[in-house]
Amino acid sequence: MKPVRARLGKKHLVAAAIAMSSVLSLAACGSGASTSAAKQTDSGGRITVWVDPPRVPAAEAFKKAHPEIPITINQIDGTVGGKSLQQQFAQFNQAGKGWPDAIFFPSNDDIAWATGMKINYAADLTKLLPEVIKGYNTAVIAPCDIDGAIRCLRNDAAPDVFWYNKTFFHKYGYKVPTTWEQYADLAVRIAKEHPGKISGFTGDAYAPDRYLWASGCPTNDRVSETKVHINLDDPKCQRAKSLLNTLVGGKAVSTAGIFDADAAKAGQNLVMSPGAVWWGDYLFRQTWKLPAREMTAVEPLKWQGESTPATGDEGGGLWGVSSHIKGKELQNTLKFAEFVATDPAWQVSLSTGLPAYGPDQDAWIAKQEKTNYFADNETTFAAMKAAVGYVQPQHAYMLYNTGSVWTEKMAADLVNGTSVDSAWKEFGDELDKQAKAIGYTIQ
């Protein structure tokens, strides 16, 4: 599935934390306390759903499958980091009306304000959709598990696997790395032996997920609604920084982002990289149009001294249901939520991302195999399914956006030739600053 941060603009990034802070202020001075006690409505059956452009087909598929349910589909701005959505919900709280019955959040980080006590929009689905929830791997549904309650449903699973160009590796006799440290060393070697070839990207908002989250670096370790653990001096952060020092210092990675205008050109020279499962179909095949039968994925890498692979996660959207509805309106909304999360008419037939809902994954893989795009289908799809269980824990979606801070500080500094150490400090300082500005206590 097209990633939720794909349309991230730099100007929006700068505004993201301010916008989220504003939403808290608006809610605090409005009717935030009354939202949890607001009267629940029942339309008699009609539902209104909000979706970004890539999820319009999901809503249309539901409309076709359930003609008995009257539905209004509103297409919303899919720009991640935009401030209008948060502000709208604060205004809905003040007015006591206006909320959509269901929504696909443009940014996964939206779930933080949507479940906070000031906004309190997203319903607890734990008892409303228990059978659906059972179909998710624990690691996949983890972003929706907030203080023991399932407050959203995951659309697609987006763990990072390790991609490599099998044709290139076979031609030059390179051995696929199994550890992060081997990856960095091989990347530098390839850059020296084949100038212009690259082994990763550091310039997009998913880069910290790709490298820091995969290392277990505490940037988004939620302690409570108001407390977070951030510590870039942690050994797990420092090993990620050391990895980046090797990659950047050896000119083995591009400082561009995977969605930049020139990314497709740079992508033609990509020989290996950690990257999300959706890189295969969406990025390599559809967007960059890399030749077929070259790229293959294997399971995520291990850190030296550890026995289990460790990986991050890049996107995978979240569906939310309103806590302000009851009766037939709620029943029909739950049917919609179950459909977009689990029904093959969307998850298999139309979605390009590995379904988050486990029972749909094999059917989706069978469909993808028919394209015969990867150099090794069996290995690639086995790696995708396995990677789901290797996503590192203690990483929540917060009111601040770590990816936006990364692109504005770390990525921008690396483009300008700043050292990794200096860029790292700026990134860490800004992350702390934004978290505190929003109201978090850092532990």
N, C-alpha and C positions, 0 to 999 in steps of 0.2 A: 504494500500500500504506500502511496505517496506520503512521505514523512510529514509530520506535523510542523516541522520547522523549515520546510522547504522554501517558504516565501519570506524568510526573515530579512528585513531590511535594516541597515545600520542605524538610520534615524529612529526607527521604531525601537531598536535595542536600547538606545540611550534613554528613551522615555519609559521603558518597561517598568523599572523599579519605582519611578516617580508615580506612574499611573497606578500601580498596585498600592502604593502608599496612599494615594489619593482616595482609592476605593475604601480603604480602611477608615480614613477620616470621614468620608461621606457617610459610611454606614454608622460610624460611632455617633455622629451628630444627628443622624436620622432615626429611623424606627428599627434599628438593628435588633434591639432587645425584643421587639414585638414579633419579629419574623417567625420565631419558633412557635409562637402562640397564635400566628395568623390563622384565620378561618380557612379551612381547606375547601376548595371548590369542586364541583362536579358538573361538567358541561353537558352531561347526558350521553357522552360518547365521542364527540369531536375532539381531536387532539391537534396540537400545533407543535411542530418540530423544527428546530434550527440546525442547519448543517452547512459546512463549508463546501466549496465547489466540488472537491473530489468525492464527497460523501452524498451528493445529490442522487447518484444512481442507486445508492442503498435505500434512500427514502422512496424513490420511484419504484424500486423493486418491491418494497413493502406495500405500496399503494396498489400495485398490480396483483400481488398475492392476497391482499385483504380488501377487496372492494367494498366489503360490508362496513368498514371503519372509515368514517369521514376524517380526512386529514388535510391540514394546511402545511405546506412545506415552504419554509422561508430560508433562502440562501443568505448566509452571513459572510462578513469579511473574514477570510482565512488567514490574514496577516498575523503571524505570531509576534507578540510583543505590543500589539495595538492596544490602546487604552479604552476604546469605546465600550467593549463588552463588559469589562468590570464595572465601569461607571453606570452602564445601563442597569445592571443587576442591583447596584446600590440604590438607584432611583426607583426600581420596581419595589424594593423593600420599603422605601419611604411611602410610595403610593399604595402599597398593599395589593398590587396586581401587575400583570404584564409579563410574568415569567413564562417561558416556553415550557411545554410539558416534558419535552426531552431535547437534548442538545448533544451535538458532537463538539467537544471543546477544541477550538483552534490550537491551543497550546496545552500540553499535558500539565504545565504549571498552573493552569486555571483551576485544577481540582483543589488547590490549596485555599484559594479564597471562596470557592464554591461550597466548601465544607466547613469553613471557619464559622465561629459562633456569631460573627457580625452579619454574614450573608446567609449562611445555612440554607443553601438552595438544594444541594444534591441529597436525595433521599437515601436512607439506609436500606440497601437491597438484600441484606443478609437473610431476612425471613420472607421477603417478597419474591425472590427468584433463587431459592436454594438449589434447585436442580441444575440451573444454568451455571451457578457458581462452582458446583462440583466438577464441571467440565474443564475448569482452568487449572493448569499447573500452578502451584503456590507461588512460584517466582514470577509468573506472568501476571497474576492478579494482585501482586504485592502493592503496586502503586495505588490501588483502589482500597486497600486495607488500611483504614485510618482509625487508629485507636480501637482496633478490634471490630470495626464495622466496615462492610463492603459498600463503598459510596459511589461506585461507578462500575462499568463493564469495559473490559479491554477489547478494542477492535482487532488489532493485529499484533502478533509477537514480533519484536524487532531486536533480538539479541545480536551482538556482533559475533561473526564467525571469522576465520582467517582465510582470506581470498588470496589466490596466487595464480599466475599465468602458467599453466601446466606445459604449454608448448615451449615457452621461453625457458623454463626450468629444465625440461628434457633436453633441449638443444644445447644448453651450456653446462649441463651436468650438475646443477645446483640441487642441494638437498633441502626439502621443505623444513623450516625450523619448527621446533616443538615448544620452545620457551620464548618469552619476551626478549630475553637477553640475546639469544641466538638470532632472533629477528632483527634486532638493531645492528648487530655485527654484520650479518649478511647484507642488510640494506646498504651499509657503508661500502662493503666490498663490491656490490653490484654497481653502485654509483661510480666507483673508481674504474671498474672494468668496462662499464657501458654508460658513459656520460650521457645524461639526459633521461635515463631511466629512473623512475621514482618508486618509492615503497610506502606511500601514504600522503595524507593531506592534513595540515594543521590549521587551516584558515576558516573553517566553518564552525557553527555553534554546536555541532555534535562532537567536535574534537575532544573536549574534556570528558565526554561520556566514553569515547573510544579508548582513551588512554588513562585518565584519572579514575573514572568509575571502575574500569577494568582492574585497576590496582587496589581498589578498596579505599581510595583516598577520601577522607571525610570532608566533602564540600557541601553535601546535602543530607547530613545525618540528623534527621528530625528527632528531637527529644520530646517535645510537646508542641502544642500550637504556637507557643511563644518562645520556645527555646530550641536552639540548633547547635550541633557540634561541628565546628569548622576548624581545621588545623592542618595547614599546608606544610607544617614542619613534621608531621607524622611520618614515620618511616615508610609507610605505604604511599605517601605522597612523594617523598623524596626519591623512591625508586622510579616513579613515573617521570619525575623531573630528570633524573639521570638518563633514562631512556630517551627522552626528548633531546637532551644535550647531545647524545650520541647521534641521533637521527639528523637533527638540524646541523650540528657541527660537521657531519660527514656529507652534507648536501644531498641527503638521501630521500628527503620528503619535499613536497611542494608546500609553500606557505600560502597557497590559494585555498579556497574552500570548495567543497564538492558541488556547490550550486553556482559558483562564479561563472561569468560569461565565458571565460577561457578554460573552464574545467574539462569540457569534452575533449579539447585538444590535449591538455595535460594527461587526461585519462588514457589516451592512446599509448602512453609510455608507462602506465602503471603495471608493475610486475608482481607486487604483493602488497597486502595491507589488511589490518583488522578492519572490518566493516559490517554493517547490518545485513541481515538476510535479504532485505529488500534491495540492496545494491545490485544483486544479480539480475533481476528482471527489470526493475525500474531504472536503475542507473546505468548498468553495463549494456543491457540490450536495447531498452527503449530510448534512453537519453543520450548516452555517449556512443551508442551503436558500435560497440566493440565486436570484433569478429567472433562468430560462433565457434564452439568447440575449443576454446582456449582457456577461459577462466573456470576455476574449480574452487570449492570451499572445503576446508577441513575444520575439525573442532577447534575451539579457541585455544590460545596458547596458555602454558603454565608459567608461573614465575619461578625463577630458580630456587630450589629448595622446597618447593611445594608440589604436592602430588595431584592436585585437582586443577583443571583449567579454570581460568578466571576471565570474565568478560563484562563489558558494559552493555548498554542498551540504547538504541538510537530511535526514539520516537515510539510508534505504536499508539494509535489514538485512543481516547477515552470517551465513552458515552455516559451521560448523566440523565437522571430522571428527577423531575420536580418533587420536592417535599410538600408542595402546596396543593396537592390534588387528592381526590378520593373517589370512591364509587366507580361508575362506568368509565369515567375519564382516566382514572388511575389504571383500571384493568386494561384498557386499550393501549395506554402508554407502555405498560409492561409488556404487552404483546409486541409492540414496536421494538422495545429494547431487546427482547429475546430474539426477535427476527434479525436485527442488524448485527447482533453479537454472534448468532449461531447458525442462521439459516444458510444452506448451501447456495440458494438463489443469489445471495450477496457474497458470502464469504468464499465460495468456491468458484462460482461462475463469473463474478465481476471483479473481485478484489485481487490486486496484484501482490498483496502482502501475505505472509504466512499467517493463517488465522490464529488468533490468540486462543480461541476455543478449541481445545484439544481434539474432540471427535471429528472436526472438519479438516484437520491437517493432512491426513492421508489422501483424501479426495482431492484437495488442492494440489498436493505434490504430484498425484497421478496426472492431473491436467497440465501442470508445468512440465512434466517429463516429456510430454508430446511435442514440445517445441524443440527438444533435442539441442538446447543451446549450450549447456555446460560440457566441459571436456570429460567430466566424470559425474554423471547424474546420480548414481548410487551414493557415492561419497559425499557429494554436495548436499543432497537432501537429508542424508543421515546426520550430517554435521549441523544442519539447521535445526532439526528436532532436538538434538542433544544439547545445543547451545542454550536452549531455553532454561535448562536447569543450572547453568553455570554463571548466570548473571549475579554479580556481587550484591549482597544485602546491605542494609543500612543506608539506602539511598532513596530519598523521598523527593517529591515535587514540592517546591517551596514558593513563597510569594516573590522571592527574587529569582532571576533566571541566570543560572550559572553560565549557560551558553552565550548569553548576551554580553556578560562581563568578559568572558574569554575573547570574543571577537573584537570587542572595543579595546581591550588591553593587551592580552597575550598575543593574539593573532596579528593585530595591527603592529605591535612592536617587532615581531619576527619579520614581517614584510619589510620593515624599515631597517632591518639588520641589527636590531638590538639583541644582546645575548639572551639565552634562555633564562639564566639566573636573574638578570635585571627584569625581564618581562614577567617572570614568575612572581617576583616580589610585588610588582604593580598589580598583577592579577589578584594576588592574595589580599592586598590592602583594599582594593576596590570591592572585592567580594565581602569582606568584613564590613566595609563602610555601607554597602547597600543593605546588607542584612540588618544592621543596626538601625539604619534610617527607616526601614519598614517597621521596626519594633521588636525584632528578635533579640533575645539575650544569647550571646555566644558562649558556649562552654568548651 
